[in-house]
Amino acid sequence: MKKEVVMMVGPTAVPDRVLQAMNKKSISHRSAEYSEIQARVSKGLKRVFGTENEVYTLTSSGTGAMEAAIQNCFSFGDEVVVPVLGMFSAQFAAMAEAFKLNVKRIEYDLGEAADVESVMAQVTPQTKGVFVIHNESATGVYNDLQAFGEALKDTNTLLITDSVSGAGGLEMKMDEWHVDVLLSSSQKALMVPAGLSFIALNEKAWKATESSNIPKFYFDLNKARSFYAKDQTPNTPAVYNIFAVDEALKMIFEEGLENVYRRHEENTQAIIDGVKKLGYSIFPRDEKHASRTLTAVYAPGRAKEIVKRLGEMGVVVNGGLPPVDNDVFRVGTMGYVYKEDVDTFLAALAQIK
């Protein structure tokens, strides 16, 4: 193969255009030039999130945005419900516990999606939040956010959503689906190097920040809100990564959001169909809940060897995560991935017996 094909779940491939956008002189984050870029990036992220709410850029991984959601919207002892489907939803639950929230975990078998009925059965009038992973990249499972939003919209319970591996590759309608807090990060479908996370709150969530008693400083979103009103940030941002987001958003909108979503859908379905023809199965129990930005391929006892062999052929994919790290490998179709990459992957996989 002539070139390495990067189909990781993250960090994902970064287009040359985005890399070149970072190759420019430094500017002050207090300059008018920077403020203009920040305003443009914020406007673009609103389109990706499907919201009229401000989208705040944090200099952190997606984990930082998860912390920000907890620190700003909750108080010590608050009851929250967390459906646990894999490593990243488990991390959300563990983080809430670290901040001394009263966490009610709902454990699902790996490969299952969360169902609204079993989650809502655990929600009480005292429940302050439900934490739902949009796209659990550990297991390749997609959750129906719209159904959760509909169930929670007329309650006092916040719907907190991690869409780190979804936003930019999966349709997102934060406002229409009644998502109260939405977060994501740069290194997945948005095609930008790691280092930035993004978070948006609706008015229901902002109201909750008024009574939060968890200490906060770096991730104080009310402070960020006051600075964003002036197209500024409270702290020094990762300016070069902001240049990258600006360019990546231009690429996304040049292609058209609907076309981007269609490409992700078509590429992922081609992977699913292709691996099945080669005798593999996918890890999600129900294909209707299979992610459309990555595919978790089930290869019991062989996953590590397959990842190694693919790498030797110039195709870079991810292994599985514990406890299925040698039973599952994960193929990313998010961001800068096209049909020729999918074809190259399937041709390489076909050579592994």
HELIX and SHEET records of a PDB file:
HELIX    1   1 ASP A   16  ALA A   21  1                                   6    
HELIX    2   2 ALA A   32  PHE A   49  1                                  18    
HELIX    3   3 GLY A   62  CYS A   73  1                                  12    
HELIX    4   4 MET A   87  ALA A   98  1                                  12    
HELIX    5   5 VAL A  116  MET A  120  1                                   5    
HELIX    6   6 LEU A  145  LEU A  152  1                                   8    
HELIX    7   7 GLU A  203  THR A  209  1                                   7    
HELIX    8   8 LEU A  221  TYR A  228  1                                   8    
HELIX    9   9 VAL A  239  GLU A  255  1                                  17    
HELIX   10  10 LEU A  257  LYS A  277  1                                  21    
HELIX   11  11 GLU A  287  HIS A  289  5                                   3    
HELIX   12  12 ALA A  303  GLU A  312  1                                  10    
HELIX   13  13 LYS A  339  ALA A  350  1                                  12    
SHEET    1   A 2 VAL A   5  VAL A   6  0                                        
SHEET    2   A 2 VAL A 315  VAL A 316  1                                        
SHEET    1   B 7 VAL A  55  LEU A  58  0                                        
SHEET    2   B 7 SER A 197  LEU A 201 -1                                        
SHEET    3   B 7 VAL A 181  SER A 185 -1                                        
SHEET    4   B 7 LEU A 158  ASP A 162  1                                        
SHEET    5   B 7 THR A 127  ILE A 133  1                                        
SHEET    6   B 7 GLU A  79  VAL A  84  1                                        
SHEET    7   B 7 ASN A 102  GLU A 107  1                                        
SHEET    1   C 2 ASN A 135  GLU A 136  0                                        
SHEET    2   C 2 VAL A 141  TYR A 142 -1                                        
SHEET    1   D 4 SER A 281  ILE A 282  0                                        
SHEET    2   D 4 LEU A 294  TYR A 298 -1                                        
SHEET    3   D 4 VAL A 328  GLY A 332 -1                                        
SHEET    4   D 4 ASN A 318  GLY A 319 -1                                        
END                                                                             
